[in-house]
Amino acid sequence: MKVKDIEYVIDNLIKINTMSAIWGGGQWGIGKTYSVMEYLKTRHDCRFGYVSLFGKKSNDEVNTELYRKLYPIQKLWKQLTT
């Protein structure tokens, strides 16, 4: 997929205004994450989060990381109260 194609997909996900995920495959080091993150920085009409799958061995590990990204205030509260 070319960079312009990725930007097109991102733009359409933003237009439908729903929580979505983008998954990109390819060789390590070709700039997949960089391209997406740089484009998202130019879009001030959306909020986004990033979770790397690198090193994750189970769905539970991915879900835990997603939860941490989506609910950082609860993480902070737990740190302050324990």
Distance bins in CASP14 RR format, pairs under 12 A and 6 or more apart:
PFRMAT RR
TARGET T0000
AUTHOR 0000-0000-0000
RMODE 2
METHOD distances of the structure
MODEL  1
1 7 0 0 0 0 0 1 0 0 0 0 0
1 8 0 0 0 0 1 0 0 0 0 0 0
1 9 0 0 0 0 1 0 0 0 0 0 0
1 10 0 0 0 0 0 1 0 0 0 0 0
1 22 0 0 0 0 0 1 0 0 0 0 0
1 23 0 0 0 0 0 1 0 0 0 0 0
1 24 1 0 0 1 0 0 0 0 0 0 0
1 25 0 0 0 0 1 0 0 0 0 0 0
1 26 0 0 0 0 1 0 0 0 0 0 0
1 30 0 0 0 0 0 1 0 0 0 0 0
1 32 0 0 0 0 1 0 0 0 0 0 0
1 35 0 0 0 0 1 0 0 0 0 0 0
1 36 0 0 0 0 0 1 0 0 0 0 0
2 8 0 0 0 0 1 0 0 0 0 0 0
2 9 0 0 0 0 0 1 0 0 0 0 0
2 35 0 0 0 0 1 0 0 0 0 0 0
3 9 0 0 0 0 0 1 0 0 0 0 0
3 10 0 0 0 0 0 1 0 0 0 0 0
3 30 0 0 0 0 0 1 0 0 0 0 0
3 31 0 0 0 0 1 0 0 0 0 0 0
3 32 0 0 0 0 0 1 0 0 0 0 0
3 34 0 0 0 0 0 1 0 0 0 0 0
3 35 1 0 1 0 0 0 0 0 0 0 0
3 36 0 0 0 0 1 0 0 0 0 0 0
3 38 0 0 0 0 1 0 0 0 0 0 0
3 39 1 0 0 1 0 0 0 0 0 0 0
4 10 0 0 0 0 0 1 0 0 0 0 0
4 11 0 0 0 0 0 1 0 0 0 0 0
4 35 0 0 0 0 0 1 0 0 0 0 0
4 39 0 0 0 0 0 1 0 0 0 0 0
5 11 0 0 0 0 0 1 0 0 0 0 0
5 12 0 0 0 0 0 1 0 0 0 0 0
5 22 0 0 0 0 0 1 0 0 0 0 0
5 24 0 0 0 0 0 1 0 0 0 0 0
5 35 0 0 0 0 0 1 0 0 0 0 0
5 36 0 0 0 0 0 1 0 0 0 0 0
5 39 0 0 0 0 0 1 0 0 0 0 0
6 12 0 0 0 0 0 1 0 0 0 0 0
6 13 0 0 0 0 0 1 0 0 0 0 0
6 22 1 0 0 1 0 0 0 0 0 0 0
6 23 0 0 0 0 0 1 0 0 0 0 0
6 24 0 0 0 0 1 0 0 0 0 0 0
6 25 0 0 0 0 0 1 0 0 0 0 0
6 31 0 0 0 0 0 1 0 0 0 0 0
6 32 0 0 0 0 1 0 0 0 0 0 0
6 33 0 0 0 0 0 1 0 0 0 0 0
6 34 0 0 0 0 0 1 0 0 0 0 0
6 35 1 0 0 1 0 0 0 0 0 0 0
6 36 1 0 0 1 0 0 0 0 0 0 0
6 37 0 0 0 0 0 1 0 0 0 0 0
6 38 0 0 0 0 0 1 0 0 0 0 0
6 39 1 0 0 1 0 0 0 0 0 0 0
6 40 0 0 0 0 0 1 0 0 0 0 0
7 13 0 0 0 0 0 1 0 0 0 0 0
7 14 0 0 0 0 0 1 0 0 0 0 0
7 22 0 0 0 0 0 1 0 0 0 0 0
7 35 0 0 0 0 1 0 0 0 0 0 0
7 36 0 0 0 0 1 0 0 0 0 0 0
7 38 0 0 0 0 0 1 0 0 0 0 0
7 39 1 0 1 0 0 0 0 0 0 0 0
7 40 0 0 0 0 1 0 0 0 0 0 0
7 42 0 0 0 0 1 0 0 0 0 0 0
7 43 0 0 0 0 1 0 0 0 0 0 0
8 14 0 0 0 0 0 1 0 0 0 0 0
8 15 0 0 0 0 0 1 0 0 0 0 0
8 22 0 0 0 0 0 1 0 0 0 0 0
8 39 0 0 0 0 0 1 0 0 0 0 0
9 15 0 0 0 0 0 1 0 0 0 0 0
9 16 0 0 0 0 0 1 0 0 0 0 0
9 20 0 0 0 0 1 0 0 0 0 0 0
9 21 0 0 0 0 0 1 0 0 0 0 0
9 22 1 0 0 1 0 0 0 0 0 0 0
9 23 0 0 0 0 0 1 0 0 0 0 0
9 24 0 0 0 0 0 1 0 0 0 0 0
9 35 0 0 0 0 0 1 0 0 0 0 0
9 36 0 0 0 0 1 0 0 0 0 0 0
9 39 0 0 0 0 0 1 0 0 0 0 0
9 40 0 0 0 0 0 1 0 0 0 0 0
10 16 0 0 0 0 0 1 0 0 0 0 0
10 20 0 0 0 0 1 0 0 0 0 0 0
10 21 0 0 0 0 0 1 0 0 0 0 0
10 22 1 0 0 1 0 0 0 0 0 0 0
10 24 0 0 0 0 0 1 0 0 0 0 0
10 35 0 0 0 0 0 1 0 0 0 0 0
10 36 1 0 0 1 0 0 0 0 0 0 0
10 37 0 0 0 0 0 1 0 0 0 0 0
10 38 0 0 0 0 0 1 0 0 0 0 0
10 39 1 0 0 1 0 0 0 0 0 0 0
10 40 1 0 0 1 0 0 0 0 0 0 0
10 41 0 0 0 0 0 1 0 0 0 0 0
10 42 0 0 0 0 0 1 0 0 0 0 0
10 43 1 0 0 1 0 0 0 0 0 0 0
10 45 0 0 0 0 0 1 0 0 0 0 0
10 46 0 0 0 0 1 0 0 0 0 0 0
10 48 0 0 0 0 1 0 0 0 0 0 0
11 17 0 0 0 0 0 1 0 0 0 0 0
11 20 0 0 0 0 0 1 0 0 0 0 0
11 22 0 0 0 0 0 1 0 0 0 0 0
11 39 0 0 0 0 1 0 0 0 0 0 0
11 40 0 0 0 0 0 1 0 0 0 0 0
11 42 0 0 0 0 0 1 0 0 0 0 0
11 43 0 0 0 0 1 0 0 0 0 0 0
11 45 0 0 0 0 0 1 0 0 0 0 0
11 46 0 0 0 0 1 0 0 0 0 0 0
12 18 0 0 0 0 0 1 0 0 0 0 0
12 20 0 0 0 0 1 0 0 0 0 0 0
12 22 0 0 0 0 0 1 0 0 0 0 0
12 46 0 0 0 0 0 1 0 0 0 0 0
13 19 0 0 0 0 1 0 0 0 0 0 0
13 20 1 0 1 0 0 0 0 0 0 0 0
13 21 0 0 0 0 1 0 0 0 0 0 0
13 22 1 0 0 1 0 0 0 0 0 0 0
13 36 0 0 0 0 0 1 0 0 0 0 0
13 39 0 0 0 0 0 1 0 0 0 0 0
13 40 0 0 0 0 0 1 0 0 0 0 0
13 43 0 0 0 0 0 1 0 0 0 0 0
13 45 0 0 0 0 0 1 0 0 0 0 0
13 46 0 0 0 0 1 0 0 0 0 0 0
13 48 0 0 0 0 1 0 0 0 0 0 0
14 20 0 0 0 0 1 0 0 0 0 0 0
14 22 0 0 0 0 0 1 0 0 0 0 0
14 39 0 0 0 0 0 1 0 0 0 0 0
14 40 0 0 0 0 1 0 0 0 0 0 0
14 42 0 0 0 0 0 1 0 0 0 0 0
14 43 1 0 0 1 0 0 0 0 0 0 0
14 44 0 0 0 0 0 1 0 0 0 0 0
14 45 1 0 0 1 0 0 0 0 0 0 0
14 46 1 0 1 0 0 0 0 0 0 0 0
14 47 0 0 0 0 0 1 0 0 0 0 0
14 48 0 0 0 0 1 0 0 0 0 0 0
15 43 0 0 0 0 0 1 0 0 0 0 0
15 45 0 0 0 0 1 0 0 0 0 0 0
15 46 0 0 0 0 1 0 0 0 0 0 0
16 46 0 0 0 0 0 1 0 0 0 0 0
17 45 0 0 0 0 1 0 0 0 0 0 0
17 46 0 0 0 0 1 0 0 0 0 0 0
17 47 0 0 0 0 0 1 0 0 0 0 0
18 46 0 0 0 0 0 1 0 0 0 0 0
19 46 0 0 0 0 0 1 0 0 0 0 0
19 47 0 0 0 0 0 1 0 0 0 0 0
19 48 0 0 0 0 0 1 0 0 0 0 0
19 49 0 0 0 0 0 1 0 0 0 0 0
19 66 0 0 0 0 0 1 0 0 0 0 0
19 70 0 0 0 0 1 0 0 0 0 0 0
20 46 0 0 0 0 0 1 0 0 0 0 0
20 47 0 0 0 0 0 1 0 0 0 0 0
20 48 0 0 0 0 1 0 0 0 0 0 0
20 49 0 0 0 0 0 1 0 0 0 0 0
21 36 0 0 0 0 0 1 0 0 0 0 0
21 48 0 0 0 0 0 1 0 0 0 0 0
21 49 0 0 0 0 1 0 0 0 0 0 0
21 50 0 0 0 0 0 1 0 0 0 0 0
21 51 0 0 0 0 1 0 0 0 0 0 0
21 53 0 0 0 0 0 1 0 0 0 0 0
21 62 0 0 0 0 0 1 0 0 0 0 0
21 66 0 0 0 0 1 0 0 0 0 0 0
21 69 0 0 0 0 0 1 0 0 0 0 0
22 32 0 0 0 0 1 0 0 0 0 0 0
22 33 0 0 0 0 0 1 0 0 0 0 0
22 35 0 0 0 0 0 1 0 0 0 0 0
22 36 1 0 0 1 0 0 0 0 0 0 0
22 37 0 0 0 0 0 1 0 0 0 0 0
22 39 0 0 0 0 0 1 0 0 0 0 0
22 40 0 0 0 0 1 0 0 0 0 0 0
22 48 0 0 0 0 1 0 0 0 0 0 0
22 49 0 0 0 0 0 1 0 0 0 0 0
22 50 0 0 0 0 1 0 0 0 0 0 0
22 51 0 0 0 0 0 1 0 0 0 0 0
22 53 0 0 0 0 0 1 0 0 0 0 0
23 32 0 0 0 0 1 0 0 0 0 0 0
23 33 0 0 0 0 0 1 0 0 0 0 0
23 36 0 0 0 0 0 1 0 0 0 0 0
23 51 0 0 0 0 0 1 0 0 0 0 0
23 52 0 0 0 0 0 1 0 0 0 0 0
23 53 0 0 0 0 1 0 0 0 0 0 0
23 62 0 0 0 0 0 1 0 0 0 0 0
24 30 0 0 0 0 0 1 0 0 0 0 0
24 31 0 0 0 0 0 1 0 0 0 0 0
24 32 1 0 1 0 0 0 0 0 0 0 0
24 33 0 0 0 0 1 0 0 0 0 0 0
24 35 0 0 0 0 1 0 0 0 0 0 0
24 36 0 0 0 0 1 0 0 0 0 0 0
24 52 0 0 0 0 0 1 0 0 0 0 0
24 53 0 0 0 0 1 0 0 0 0 0 0
25 31 0 0 0 0 0 1 0 0 0 0 0
25 32 1 0 0 1 0 0 0 0 0 0 0
25 33 0 0 0 0 0 1 0 0 0 0 0
25 35 0 0 0 0 0 1 0 0 0 0 0
25 36 0 0 0 0 0 1 0 0 0 0 0
25 53 0 0 0 0 0 1 0 0 0 0 0
26 32 1 0 0 1 0 0 0 0 0 0 0
26 33 0 0 0 0 0 1 0 0 0 0 0
26 35 0 0 0 0 0 1 0 0 0 0 0
28 52 0 0 0 0 0 1 0 0 0 0 0
28 54 0 0 0 0 1 0 0 0 0 0 0
29 35 0 0 0 0 0 1 0 0 0 0 0
29 54 0 0 0 0 0 1 0 0 0 0 0
31 37 0 0 0 0 1 0 0 0 0 0 0
31 38 0 0 0 0 1 0 0 0 0 0 0
31 39 0 0 0 0 0 1 0 0 0 0 0
32 38 0 0 0 0 0 1 0 0 0 0 0
32 39 0 0 0 0 0 1 0 0 0 0 0
32 50 0 0 0 0 0 1 0 0 0 0 0
32 52 0 0 0 0 0 1 0 0 0 0 0
32 53 0 0 0 0 0 1 0 0 0 0 0
32 54 0 0 0 0 0 1 0 0 0 0 0
33 39 0 0 0 0 0 1 0 0 0 0 0
33 40 0 0 0 0 0 1 0 0 0 0 0
33 49 0 0 0 0 0 1 0 0 0 0 0
33 50 1 0 0 1 0 0 0 0 0 0 0
33 51 0 0 0 0 0 1 0 0 0 0 0
33 52 1 0 0 1 0 0 0 0 0 0 0
33 53 0 0 0 0 0 1 0 0 0 0 0
33 54 0 0 0 0 1 0 0 0 0 0 0
34 40 0 0 0 0 0 1 0 0 0 0 0
34 41 0 0 0 0 0 1 0 0 0 0 0
34 50 0 0 0 0 0 1 0 0 0 0 0
35 41 0 0 0 0 0 1 0 0 0 0 0
35 42 0 0 0 0 0 1 0 0 0 0 0
36 42 0 0 0 0 0 1 0 0 0 0 0
36 43 0 0 0 0 0 1 0 0 0 0 0
36 48 0 0 0 0 1 0 0 0 0 0 0
36 49 0 0 0 0 0 1 0 0 0 0 0
36 50 0 0 0 0 1 0 0 0 0 0 0
36 52 0 0 0 0 0 1 0 0 0 0 0
37 43 0 0 0 0 0 1 0 0 0 0 0
37 48 0 0 0 0 1 0 0 0 0 0 0
37 49 0 0 0 0 1 0 0 0 0 0 0
37 50 1 0 0 1 0 0 0 0 0 0 0
37 52 0 0 0 0 0 1 0 0 0 0 0
39 46 0 0 0 0 0 1 0 0 0 0 0
39 48 0 0 0 0 0 1 0 0 0 0 0
40 46 1 0 0 1 0 0 0 0 0 0 0
40 47 0 0 0 0 1 0 0 0 0 0 0
40 48 1 0 1 0 0 0 0 0 0 0 0
40 49 0 0 0 0 1 0 0 0 0 0 0
40 50 0 0 0 0 1 0 0 0 0 0 0
41 48 0 0 0 0 1 0 0 0 0 0 0
41 49 0 0 0 0 0 1 0 0 0 0 0
41 50 0 0 0 0 0 1 0 0 0 0 0
42 48 0 0 0 0 0 1 0 0 0 0 0
47 69 0 0 0 0 0 1 0 0 0 0 0
47 70 0 0 0 0 0 1 0 0 0 0 0
48 69 0 0 0 0 1 0 0 0 0 0 0
48 70 0 0 0 0 0 1 0 0 0 0 0
49 65 0 0 0 0 0 1 0 0 0 0 0
49 66 0 0 0 0 1 0 0 0 0 0 0
49 68 0 0 0 0 0 1 0 0 0 0 0
49 69 1 0 1 0 0 0 0 0 0 0 0
49 70 0 0 0 0 1 0 0 0 0 0 0
49 72 0 0 0 0 0 1 0 0 0 0 0
50 65 0 0 0 0 1 0 0 0 0 0 0
50 66 0 0 0 0 0 1 0 0 0 0 0
50 68 0 0 0 0 0 1 0 0 0 0 0
50 69 1 0 0 1 0 0 0 0 0 0 0
50 70 0 0 0 0 0 1 0 0 0 0 0
51 61 0 0 0 0 0 1 0 0 0 0 0
51 62 1 0 0 1 0 0 0 0 0 0 0
51 63 0 0 0 0 1 0 0 0 0 0 0
51 64 0 0 0 0 1 0 0 0 0 0 0
51 65 1 0 1 0 0 0 0 0 0 0 0
51 66 1 0 1 0 0 0 0 0 0 0 0
51 67 0 0 0 0 1 0 0 0 0 0 0
51 68 0 0 0 0 1 0 0 0 0 0 0
51 69 1 0 1 0 0 0 0 0 0 0 0
51 70 0 0 0 0 1 0 0 0 0 0 0
52 61 0 0 0 0 0 1 0 0 0 0 0
52 62 0 0 0 0 1 0 0 0 0 0 0
52 65 1 0 0 1 0 0 0 0 0 0 0
52 66 0 0 0 0 0 1 0 0 0 0 0
52 69 0 0 0 0 0 1 0 0 0 0 0
53 59 0 0 0 0 0 1 0 0 0 0 0
53 61 0 0 0 0 1 0 0 0 0 0 0
53 62 1 0 0 1 0 0 0 0 0 0 0
53 63 0 0 0 0 0 1 0 0 0 0 0
53 65 0 0 0 0 1 0 0 0 0 0 0
53 66 0 0 0 0 0 1 0 0 0 0 0
54 61 0 0 0 0 0 1 0 0 0 0 0
54 62 0 0 0 0 0 1 0 0 0 0 0
54 65 0 0 0 0 0 1 0 0 0 0 0
55 61 1 0 0 1 0 0 0 0 0 0 0
55 62 0 0 0 0 1 0 0 0 0 0 0
55 65 0 0 0 0 0 1 0 0 0 0 0
56 62 1 0 1 0 0 0 0 0 0 0 0
56 63 0 0 0 0 1 0 0 0 0 0 0
56 64 0 0 0 0 1 0 0 0 0 0 0
56 65 1 0 0 1 0 0 0 0 0 0 0
56 66 0 0 0 0 0 1 0 0 0 0 0
57 64 0 0 0 0 0 1 0 0 0 0 0
57 65 0 0 0 0 0 1 0 0 0 0 0
58 64 0 0 0 0 1 0 0 0 0 0 0
58 65 0 0 0 0 0 1 0 0 0 0 0
59 65 0 0 0 0 0 1 0 0 0 0 0
59 66 0 0 0 0 0 1 0 0 0 0 0
60 66 0 0 0 0 0 1 0 0 0 0 0
60 67 0 0 0 0 0 1 0 0 0 0 0
61 67 0 0 0 0 0 1 0 0 0 0 0
61 68 0 0 0 0 0 1 0 0 0 0 0
62 68 0 0 0 0 0 1 0 0 0 0 0
62 69 0 0 0 0 0 1 0 0 0 0 0
63 69 0 0 0 0 0 1 0 0 0 0 0
63 70 0 0 0 0 0 1 0 0 0 0 0
64 70 0 0 0 0 0 1 0 0 0 0 0
64 71 0 0 0 0 0 1 0 0 0 0 0
64 75 0 0 0 0 0 1 0 0 0 0 0
65 71 0 0 0 0 0 1 0 0 0 0 0
65 72 0 0 0 0 0 1 0 0 0 0 0
65 75 0 0 0 0 0 1 0 0 0 0 0
66 72 0 0 0 0 0 1 0 0 0 0 0
67 74 0 0 0 0 1 0 0 0 0 0 0
67 75 0 0 0 0 1 0 0 0 0 0 0
67 78 0 0 0 0 0 1 0 0 0 0 0
68 74 0 0 0 0 1 0 0 0 0 0 0
68 75 1 0 1 0 0 0 0 0 0 0 0
68 76 0 0 0 0 0 1 0 0 0 0 0
68 78 0 0 0 0 0 1 0 0 0 0 0
68 79 0 0 0 0 0 1 0 0 0 0 0
69 75 0 0 0 0 1 0 0 0 0 0 0
71 77 0 0 0 0 1 0 0 0 0 0 0
71 78 0 0 0 0 0 1 0 0 0 0 0
72 78 0 0 0 0 0 1 0 0 0 0 0
72 79 0 0 0 0 0 1 0 0 0 0 0
73 79 0 0 0 0 0 1 0 0 0 0 0
73 80 0 0 0 0 0 1 0 0 0 0 0
74 80 0 0 0 0 0 1 0 0 0 0 0
74 81 0 0 0 0 0 1 0 0 0 0 0
75 81 0 0 0 0 0 1 0 0 0 0 0
75 82 0 0 0 0 0 1 0 0 0 0 0
76 82 0 0 0 0 0 1 0 0 0 0 0
END
